[in-house]
Every structure is written in C-alpha cells, then in structure tokens.
C-alpha cells in the first residue's frame, strides 16, 4: 500500500513538473508571437506616417521608432525556458539586427532623410518574416 501511495505521489509530481514546463513553453511562444505582432504594428504605423510626408509628424515618428526600439530591448531581456534557449539565441540575433535598423531609421529621421524609399530599403518586413520562420520551425 505504501509503494502504491509513493508511486502515485511520484506520478503526480512528474505531471506537475511536466505541466509547468509545458506552460512555460506556451507562455514563451505567446510572448514571441506578441513581440512579432507589435513589431508588425509599429512597422505599419511608421510606414503610414512616412507616406504622409508631413514634417509635422517628425517628433511622432521619432517617438514611434523609440517605442519600437524599447519593445525590441524588452524582448531581448526575456528569459526563455531551457527548451527555448537555442531558438531564443537566434531570435535575439535577429532582434539585435532589427534594433540596428531602427537606430539607423532614427538617425535618418534626425537628419530629415527618412522617406518612404529609405524606409523600404531597411527591409524590416524581412526581419519580421525571419522571426516568424524561426518560431514556425521550433
């Protein structure tokens, strides 16, 4: 009877630990999806602002790019579960490159040189696609 109780207790412990790890994996995946969605939203908003070619929107554009950079920084500071460490490294590499692109865009705004053509040359949609692909391949 004691063996049966201990066995049941061990099985329950393994289920709890397993469920906890599964939940961590789901939570991380949801956070990555949310990050990608936020970057897509920022990209659309910035594209719309640039398309208006209104110098009065310069400060708002700078703020939007700064928010985008902050979102990237927050993502880079996330702690993935062990199961996601390798993929997080790859996602982090892509987000580091994306952050440099945003820094470049901010510098161009400061110089008054960021227009639709220059924005498109930054290929932010390529970064978004790469992030989505990394997540899919996980």
N, C-alpha and C positions, 0 to 999 in steps of 0.2 A: 504494500500500500504506500509505503514511504517512497519507494522507487517511482511509482506511478505519479505521485504528487511532485517529486523533483523533476521528473521528465516533463510533466505538464507545465511546470514553472519555467523550465528552460525553453520550451517551445514558445511560451508566451513572451519570454524575454527576447528571443530571436525575432519574433513577429513585430514586437515593439521597435526594436532597433532597425529592422528592415523597413518598416513603415516610415520611421523617422528619416532614414536615408532617402527613401523614395520621395518623401515630401520635400526634402532639401533639393533634390534634383528637379522636381517640378517647380519649386519656387525659383530656382536659379534660371531655368528655361523661361519662365514667365517674365523674370526681370530682364533677360536678354531681349525677348520679344518686345517688351515695353520700351527698352532703350532704342531698338531699331525703329519702332513706331514714332518715338519722339524725334529722332534724327530725321525721319521722313517728313514729319510735320514741320520741323524747323526749315528743312530744305524747301518745302513748298512755300512757306511764308516768306522766306528770303527771296526766292525766285519771283514771287508776286511783287514784292517791294522793289526789287531791282527793275522789273519790267515796267514799272510806273515811271521810271527815270525822273523822279521828283527829288531834287536836292534837299527839300524839307524833311525827307524821310531818313536822311543820313544818320541822325542820332538813334532813331528807332531801329535802323538796320544794324548799327553797332551793338545796340542792346540785345537784339535777337541773336546775333553771332556770338556775343559774350555768353548768353544763356545756353546756346548750343555747346560752347566750349565747356561750360560748367557741367552740363549733362554728361559730356564725354569724361570729364575728370571724375565725376561721381561713379560712373561705370567702371573706370579703371581702378577705383579704390574698393570695389566689391570683393568679397571673399567667397570664392566658389567652393563647393564641396569637393572632396577628393576626386570624385568621379568626373568632375568638370575641369580639373586643373589644367590638363593639356589643351583642351579646347579654349579655356579662358585665356591662356597664353596667346593663342592665335588671334582670338578676338581682341585682346589687348594690343597686339601688334597692329592690327587693322585700325583700332580706335586711336592709337598713337599717330599713325599716318594721317588719319582723318583730322585729328587735332591740329596737326601742322598745316593742313589745307585750310582749316578755319582761321588759324593765325595768319596765313597768307591773305585770306579774304579780308580779315580785319585791317591788315596793313594796307591793302588796296583801297579800302573804304577811307582810311585816314588820309590817303594820298588823293582821294577823289577819282580813283581809276577803276573802281569796280563797276562794270557794266554787265549786261546780260551775256555778252560774248566771253568776257573774262570769267564770269561765274561758271559758265558751261565748260570752260577749259579745266576747271578744277575737278571735274568728274566725281562729284560727291555721290551721284547715283551709283557709280561703280563700287564705291565703298559700301553703300547700303546693300547692294547685291551680294558682295563678298561676305558681309556679315550674315546675311540670310542664308547663304550657301553653307557657311560653316555651321550654322545652327541646324540646318537640314541634315547635314552629313553626320551629325552626332548621334 
